[in-house]
Amino acid sequence: MEDCIFCNIAHGEIPAQKIYEDDELLAFHDVAPQAPVHFLVIPKQHIRNIMETDDSRLLGNLLDQAQKLAVALGCAENGARFVINCKSDGGQTVDHLHIHVLGGRPLAWPPG
């Protein structure tokens, strides 16, 4: 999708600090981090949000890779927050399915 920033990142048209990439997924550091560890994991395929897919294999791969990267980036001992915002009421600001992973400091609840 031409006007999707995450599609443009996935296609290499916009630079990102990549931390993982395979044929299906891409993970990169958030440009406005809210914690010492803050990265996103996205499918390279354009899927607007989690409610618009029934691909359980892809969803499992997204979560699996997010967990592996959280461990690799030092969140294993104290944990991390895994967030999937969905549509406007859910706080989604980019219409491309993505998981935020935040860690490296205590995170309050509710988030605010």
C-alpha positions as CSV (number, residue, x, y, z in Angstrom):
1,M,0.0,0.0,0.0
2,E,1.6,3.2,-1.2
3,D,0.6,5.6,1.6
4,C,1.4,3.1,4.5
5,I,4.5,4.1,6.4
6,F,5.1,0.6,7.6
7,C,4.7,-0.9,4.1
8,N,7.3,1.7,3.0
9,I,9.6,0.7,5.8
10,A,9.1,-3.0,4.9
11,H,10.0,-2.3,1.3
12,G,13.1,-0.4,2.2
13,E,11.7,3.0,0.9
14,I,11.9,4.6,4.4
15,P,14.9,3.8,6.6
16,A,14.5,2.2,10.0
17,Q,16.7,0.7,12.7
18,K,16.0,-2.9,11.9
19,I,16.6,-5.5,14.5
20,Y,15.1,-8.5,12.7
21,E,13.9,-9.4,9.2
22,D,12.7,-12.5,7.4
23,D,10.5,-13.1,4.4
24,E,7.3,-12.4,6.4
25,L,8.2,-10.1,9.3
26,L,10.2,-7.0,10.2
27,A,11.1,-5.7,13.6
28,F,12.6,-2.2,14.2
29,H,13.2,0.3,16.9
30,D,10.4,2.8,17.5
31,V,11.4,6.3,16.4
32,A,9.8,7.9,19.5
33,P,10.6,5.3,22.2
34,Q,8.5,5.3,25.4
35,A,10.9,3.0,27.3
36,P,14.6,2.0,27.1
37,V,13.5,-1.0,25.0
38,H,10.7,-0.1,22.5
39,F,10.4,-1.8,19.2
40,L,7.7,-2.9,16.7
41,V,7.1,-6.2,14.9
42,I,5.1,-6.0,11.7
43,P,4.1,-8.3,9.0
44,K,5.5,-7.3,5.6
45,Q,2.1,-8.0,4.1
46,H,-0.3,-5.1,4.6
47,I,-2.9,-6.0,7.1
48,R,-4.8,-3.0,8.6
49,N,-5.3,-4.4,12.1
50,I,-5.6,-7.6,14.1
51,M,-9.4,-7.7,13.5
52,E,-8.9,-8.0,9.8
53,T,-7.0,-11.3,9.7
54,D,-7.8,-14.8,10.6
55,D,-4.2,-16.0,9.8
56,S,-3.4,-17.7,13.2
57,R,0.0,-18.8,11.9
58,L,1.0,-15.3,11.0
59,L,-0.3,-14.0,14.3
60,G,1.6,-16.7,16.2
61,N,4.8,-15.8,14.3
62,L,4.4,-12.1,15.1
63,L,4.1,-12.9,18.8
64,D,6.8,-15.5,18.8
65,Q,9.3,-13.2,17.2
66,A,8.3,-10.3,19.6
67,Q,9.0,-12.6,22.6
68,K,12.3,-13.8,21.2
69,L,13.5,-10.2,20.5
70,A,12.3,-9.0,24.0
71,V,14.5,-11.7,25.5
72,A,17.4,-10.9,23.2
73,L,17.2,-7.2,24.1
74,G,17.4,-7.8,27.9
75,C,13.7,-8.1,29.0
76,A,13.8,-11.7,30.1
77,E,14.4,-11.1,33.8
78,N,12.0,-8.2,34.5
79,G,9.5,-8.6,31.7
80,A,8.0,-6.4,29.0
81,R,4.7,-5.1,27.7
82,F,3.4,-6.4,24.4
83,V,0.7,-4.1,22.9
84,I,-1.5,-4.4,19.9
85,N,-3.6,-1.3,19.4
86,C,-6.6,-1.8,17.1
87,K,-8.6,0.9,15.3
88,S,-9.3,4.4,16.7
89,D,-10.8,3.4,20.0
90,G,-7.9,1.1,20.6
91,G,-5.4,3.9,20.0
92,Q,-4.1,2.6,16.6
93,T,-2.4,5.5,14.8
94,V,-0.8,3.5,11.9
95,D,-3.3,1.4,9.9
96,H,-0.9,-1.6,9.6
97,L,-0.9,-4.5,12.1
98,H,2.0,-4.1,14.6
99,I,3.0,-5.2,18.0
100,H,4.8,-2.7,20.3
101,V,7.2,-4.2,22.8
102,L,8.3,-2.0,25.7
103,G,10.6,-2.9,28.5
104,G,13.7,-1.9,30.4
105,R,11.8,0.1,33.1
106,P,8.6,-0.4,35.3
107,L,5.5,0.4,33.3
108,A,2.4,1.7,35.1
109,W,-1.2,0.5,34.6
110,P,-3.4,1.9,33.3
111,P,-1.1,3.4,30.7
112,G,-2.7,6.8,30.7
